[in-house]
Structures are given as structure tokens and as C-alpha cells.
Amino acid sequence: MDLSLIIPLYNEEESLPEITSWISRVAHSVGLSFEIIFIDDGSSDNSWKIIENLCITFPEVKGIKFRRNYGKSAALNTGFAAAQGNVVITMDADLQDSPDEIPELYRLIAREGNDIVSGWKKKRHDPIKKRLPSKFFNWTTRRISKLKLHDFNCGLKAYRNEVVKNIEIYGEMHRYIPVIAKWAGFTKITEKVVNHSKRKYGKSKFGAGRLIKGFLDIITLSFVSKFGKRPMHFFGVIGTLLFLAGFIIAGYLAYTKFFMFEYKMVERPLFYFGLLAMVMGTQVFVAGFVAEMISRNSPRRNEYQVEKRSGF
């Protein structure tokens, strides 16, 4: 199969028939064999019923329905596991991403040999409450990852199949997929300016809570990428420095007691700072040993309750 299109959605019943017809028309016009995988992230409207009907009308359509709302990262991770195409393209279901971009995205992966092509919504039609936080996250992610992409959070991306089969996303990590892929060894990452349209149906699912989650996830991602396999390098260094600071303070106070006849050593605040530093240093150092013995990868972390499947 040439192409898998993964479309996560939550309460997007109005746009599903239109986006399916549009994708089918574009893919057939360039002779691509394809599948469309809708991931219904616990919708409360008629989205799943429409997907089931689309599976009957369009043989290329498949659907997966979560029992409850897990989030976009969970939907994409499940879609990646199901994808069979040599090239995998993700897009949002709200018709703000144009299926007309599919042929060129496919070419940049299949013909140009890129691992990832990230869409760049150079001209966005979102409200300012979404654009400003996005600019901040993009700037922060560029600084941390050293990846020169303008729009990490664009839902329209293309991947080589091998990429999606070798990365894992959860939480709000979907916006950092290029970073995760780079740290996994996939370095041929580029971007393409894509058209972005105003939302045609429904309303945006963007909320303030996603800002905090996204910020915490980039900190987690940065930490795990550097120390996930060697936590002792982080905890051990901090613990050692704290213990040494406390030891030096203790040594200085001992010197003042025996050579400068300072008998009120325990009444000095410095004594308690030194003691606290030694205790904390020991605890952090031991935490490093414990972290080395505990795998950060829980085998159940990406298990989701799939309520129904259609078209498989």
C-alpha cells in the first residue's frame, strides 16, 4: 500500500463525509493505493455512526473508536500501529488541513527520501489565543531540539512508515513528534508550507489546560531524551555536588572548632546548611541508583480500550 492517512477526531460529525470524499478524489487522481484510518477519540456526537457508514461507502476507510477521550497523542499512537502504507500522513478532521497537499507530501517522502515532512501553516486562520502560545512553543522547541522547523504543532505531517513504527507518543507529545523522531535517529526532517483554512464546522477543542500540559511535556521530553537511559548521570551529579558542599562546610566548621576554638559551632546557621546538604546529597544519590533499576517504559503505558473497530 502506498499511503495511510491517519485522522484523529473528537466530535467532528459534520466534516467527515466531506474530508473523506476529498481525500479519495485526490488520492485516486494521482493513482495512489491508500487507506483512511479514522480514530474516534471518544466522541459524544454521531461521528462513529458516520464512520461506520463511510466504511461501507468507501472500501479504503477504516475506523477505531476509543471508549473514552484519551487525547490526540493516544489516537495518533494507535493509528501509527495500524498503518500499513509505505508513507503515513496525519491530518486533522476539521477541514483546516487541505487534502490537496497529499501528492506533494507523498512525493517528498517516497521520492525525495525524507523521514518526516512537517507542515508549516505560514498563514494561519486561528484566533490569536491559539497563535501566540503556538509561537512560544515553537520557539522553545527549536531552542531545545535544535530542529529548525517553524511549526511543530501542525497536524499535517508525512512520515516514512519505519518512523511511525519506531516511536512512541503519549500525553501531549504529538506536537513534538519531529523531536522524538530525531532523538530516535531519524534525521532527514524537512518542512513544507501548507494551506490552512478557517474552521468550517464545529468549534475548536483548544483549551488553556493544553498549554500547561504541553510545557510540562517538553520539559519531560528534554529530560528523558538526555537521562532516560542513564538517570544516574543526572541524580548522581546533583547528589555528589550537594554532598561535597555539605562536607566542605562541615570541614570548615571542624577547623574553626579545633584551631580557632569556636565552641558554638552548632548554633551557627552554616552548620545546619551543611548538614542539610549532606543529607539531601545522599538521598538524591540513592535516588539515582533506584532510578537506574526502574525502567521508565511501562508495558501498559500505551494500552487503550478500543470499544469498536470497523473496516478491518
Summary of the structure (lengths in Angstrom):
residues: 312
radius of gyration: 25.5
end to end distance: 14.8
largest distance: 92.6
contacts: 975
relative contact order: 0.13
helix: 50%
strand: 14%
